[in-house]
Amino acid sequence: MTHKITSDCISCGTCEPECPVNAISQGEGQYVIDPEKCTDCGACVKVCPVSCISKG
C-alpha cells in the first residue's frame, strides 16, 4: 500500500523535493502522491510539518 496525502495538507511543498521517484506533485488545493510511482520509502512522512501523509 502506498502513501497518501490527506485533506489536512496545507500545500507547503516540503514533501515534493524529498521524493526520490518524483511521485509527489501539486494537485487541486493540495499535493498528491501518484500510487504508480510511490515506492513507500517514507521520506515525505518525515518532513511533513502537519503529519498529513500516511499509508493509504
Backbone as CSV, one residue per row, in Angstrom:
resi,resn,N_x,N_y,N_z,CA_x,CA_y,CA_z,C_x,C_y,C_z
1,MET,0.844,-1.180,0.000,0.000,0.000,0.000,0.890,1.244,0.000
2,THR,0.608,2.170,-0.880,1.424,3.378,-0.988,0.977,4.447,-0.005
3,HIS,1.759,5.497,0.077,1.418,6.611,0.956,0.388,7.508,0.285
4,LYS,-0.390,8.210,1.100,-1.406,9.144,0.621,-1.278,10.442,1.407
5,ILE,-1.680,11.521,0.787,-1.713,12.826,1.446,-3.177,13.137,1.738
6,THR,-3.482,13.413,2.988,-4.872,13.671,3.382,-5.280,15.115,3.099
7,SER,-6.532,15.409,3.336,-7.064,16.753,3.117,-6.527,17.765,4.126
8,ASP,-5.756,17.306,5.105,-5.128,18.216,6.061,-3.922,18.932,5.465
9,CYS,-3.544,18.570,4.235,-2.391,19.165,3.549,-2.557,20.682,3.453
10,ILE,-1.486,21.413,3.790,-1.517,22.873,3.724,-0.789,23.398,2.484
11,SER,-0.429,22.500,1.581,0.242,22.845,0.317,1.534,23.629,0.520
12,CYS,2.306,23.232,1.512,3.565,23.928,1.784,4.661,23.519,0.802
13,GLY,4.547,22.325,0.205,5.522,21.876,-0.778,6.761,21.220,-0.213
14,THR,6.823,21.053,1.093,8.003,20.465,1.722,8.247,19.034,1.267
15,CYS,7.215,18.299,1.020,7.337,16.883,0.658,7.834,16.645,-0.758
16,GLU,7.468,17.501,-1.682,7.754,17.259,-3.098,9.235,17.017,-3.405
17,PRO,10.147,17.874,-2.959,11.561,17.634,-3.294,12.182,16.440,-2.558
18,GLU,11.518,15.945,-1.529,12.046,14.808,-0.776,11.795,13.467,-1.456
19,CYS,10.863,13.421,-2.380,10.507,12.162,-3.031,11.573,11.766,-4.055
20,PRO,12.232,10.618,-3.852,13.300,10.204,-4.763,12.808,9.724,-6.133
21,VAL,11.515,9.458,-6.256,10.974,8.974,-7.534,9.982,9.958,-8.170
22,ASN,9.948,11.176,-7.658,9.068,12.232,-8.189,7.608,11.815,-8.263
23,ALA,7.123,11.174,-7.204,5.732,10.729,-7.158,4.793,11.790,-6.599
24,ILE,5.340,12.867,-6.058,4.516,13.907,-5.433,4.433,15.122,-6.342
25,SER,3.211,15.631,-6.504,3.006,16.823,-7.323,1.866,17.652,-6.756
26,GLN,1.803,18.907,-7.186,0.739,19.805,-6.753,-0.555,19.401,-7.434
27,GLY,-1.573,19.135,-6.633,-2.892,18.824,-7.168,-3.791,20.034,-6.991
28,GLU,-5.077,19.825,-7.096,-6.021,20.920,-6.884,-6.217,21.132,-5.395
29,GLY,-5.622,22.176,-4.863,-5.788,22.516,-3.456,-4.825,21.837,-2.501
30,GLN,-4.156,20.790,-2.925,-3.203,20.104,-2.055,-2.269,19.252,-2.902
31,TYR,-1.209,18.781,-2.299,-0.281,17.894,-3.008,-0.864,16.487,-3.050
32,VAL,-0.452,15.721,-4.058,-0.931,14.357,-4.226,0.253,13.432,-4.513
33,ILE,0.072,12.153,-4.192,1.088,11.145,-4.451,0.559,10.186,-5.513
34,ASP,1.347,9.996,-6.555,0.983,9.063,-7.624,1.275,7.647,-7.131
35,PRO,0.240,6.835,-6.916,0.447,5.486,-6.381,1.234,4.567,-7.313
36,GLU,1.264,4.898,-8.599,2.018,4.101,-9.567,3.524,4.317,-9.421
37,LYS,3.918,5.475,-8.908,5.336,5.812,-8.757,5.850,5.611,-7.335
38,CYS,4.985,5.749,-6.342,5.387,5.688,-4.931,6.028,4.341,-4.601
39,THR,7.197,4.389,-3.950,7.911,3.171,-3.555,7.827,2.923,-2.050
40,ASP,7.017,3.698,-1.351,6.820,3.544,0.097,8.076,3.778,0.921
41,CYS,8.932,4.677,0.481,10.180,4.924,1.216,9.941,5.705,2.510
42,GLY,8.891,6.537,2.549,8.569,7.290,3.752,9.309,8.599,3.924
43,ALA,10.101,9.004,2.941,10.854,10.257,3.045,9.921,11.452,3.236
44,CYS,8.782,11.422,2.589,7.820,12.520,2.674,7.197,12.623,4.070
45,VAL,6.961,11.484,4.678,6.342,11.448,6.007,7.215,12.176,7.018
46,LYS,8.501,11.986,6.916,9.460,12.559,7.873,9.521,14.068,7.833
47,VAL,9.215,14.685,6.690,9.354,16.133,6.562,8.038,16.911,6.635
48,CYS,6.912,16.219,6.602,5.622,16.915,6.597,5.379,17.629,7.937
49,PRO,5.194,18.956,7.900,5.011,19.708,9.144,3.646,19.518,9.813
50,VAL,2.664,18.984,9.076,1.329,18.804,9.644,0.922,17.331,9.721
51,SER,1.861,16.443,9.488,1.623,14.984,9.590,0.391,14.533,8.804
52,CYS,0.303,14.978,7.560,-0.867,14.606,6.745,-0.581,13.485,5.754
53,ILE,0.585,12.850,5.853,0.921,11.760,4.944,0.951,10.458,5.708
54,SER,0.229,9.479,5.190,0.182,8.172,5.857,0.057,7.060,4.839
55,LYS,0.188,5.835,5.303,-0.030,4.685,4.428,-1.485,4.694,4.013
56,GLY,-1.722,4.578,2.713,-3.058,4.727,2.194,-3.850,3.494,2.136
